[in-house]
Amino acid sequence: MKTRMKAERLKQMEEYISKREFVTVEELSEKFSVHKNTVRSDINELAGKGIVEKKYGGISSKSYLVPTSYEERESMSVESKRQIGTLAASFLKEDDIIYVDSGTTASMLFSDLALLPEHLTIITNSLPVINRCVQKTNYNLYALPGKVNRWLNSFASYETIESSRSYNIQKAFLGARGISANGDLSSASQIDARIKAAIIENAQECFLMAEAEKIDHPAMINFAQLSSFQAWISDEAARKAEYLAEMMQVRLVTPSK
């Protein structure tokens, strides 16, 4: 019972700090009706996961700032995402059945169609991926149903999650909004995190497509650990990325490796 209460308090505290950017120990103690020593213990646990940062006089969130629209996110680090997409294409074989995530990096799997196999079966909830496959390819295409989420530019609801479980997914290509220092992968959206978790549970192999700059910038909601993936496809072999990949025993794939 106490463990469950603590876990719920930590989750609520993380959300509270993220929304306010900077808070004091006294403020958290009053907000959650716990002793200051309990607050300090909770803060140490969140800081150890890379979620918050202790500063003089208080605590601030380390969550990666999320642009307000899909278009903004899509326009960021375009060349890095394109490199990741090119590398990810090398993991595909003829007649693979794959899932492609709704993130702006995962969609770059289709940045150069000449690199892709002639025959694929695509399962996705991403509207950009659906449109590109319909217009530019003859691939078998299965669109996961659900309510349209405009921030994610995809179908994203509980119907999407349930539908994903009925497919035999050989390879899943997913992005992440943030990566903590201990290998937790996170999303800024609760429904997106749940969809990712369901796909990882169902897929035979999973491939992370994420830039190295996302390390130490966790988002709000964890959905998996890096160790759940067969490979991490990134844009650079930064020291932090190499260390984290080795610690989590996952293959790091970059343009230089």
URHU-V238456 format. One record per helix or strand. SS is the DSSP state (H for helix, E for strand). FROM is the first residue (numbers start at 1). TO is the last residue. If there is no record, write none. Layout:
SS|FROM|TO ; SS|FROM|TO
//
This chain:
H|2|20 ; E|22|23 ; H|25|32 ; H|36|48 ; E|52|55 ; E|58|61 ; H|70|74 ; H|78|89 ; E|96|100 ; H|106|110 ; H|113|115 ; E|120|124 ; E|126|126 ; H|127|136 ; E|140|143 ; E|148|149 ; E|154|155 ; H|158|164 ; E|171|174 ; E|178|179 ; E|184|187 ; H|190|202 ; E|205|209 ; H|212|214 ; E|215|215 ; E|221|225 ; H|226|228 ; E|231|233 ; H|239|248 ; E|251|253
//
